[in-house]
Amino acid sequence: MWEEKNDRLCATFKFKNFTEAFAFMTEVAFIAEKQNHHPNWSNVWNTVSFELNTHDAGDKVTEKDKDLAKAIDKVASKYAQSN
């Protein structure tokens, strides 16, 4: 689901509704804070989009981004996502 482009890991997740999308974002926020690695993300209704890269590594994709992407996938797997 993640695609590397323009020095970013990118992915979009869709949920049943805004409440599920926001719950997902809340869980991801706690993980990102614990990892001290904060995503660029956006939310419109049931859709959450991410662009991950490491600012202190010259805005390149690093293992920190890949680790956060794996954690995000794990959180997303708890939700029944729509297409």
Steps between C-alpha positions, in 0.01 A plus 500: 500500500790736568668655197832679502500808280669839511701403810182413692314188604137559404181315583129568525256320728120509473261416781127455550452856623665802658485354850703194400749712309545726801537205739770360269677836497487519878666160534766595246564828683594315820736270308659790312555688825657194663732457199564877494431486127201700386328446164383747242138397468158623402144394565185561298193326638585125484840530330842540662807560282863486609833623368792380710860615484766593753562873525831472685629265228450755225133412440587150378331169576679321785445199723308730736242550225483130419454415868220755536336371180500146643345626822235692303417185302460307824254759634311508169461122503267534801247690290280375217610735225288600203630528145 
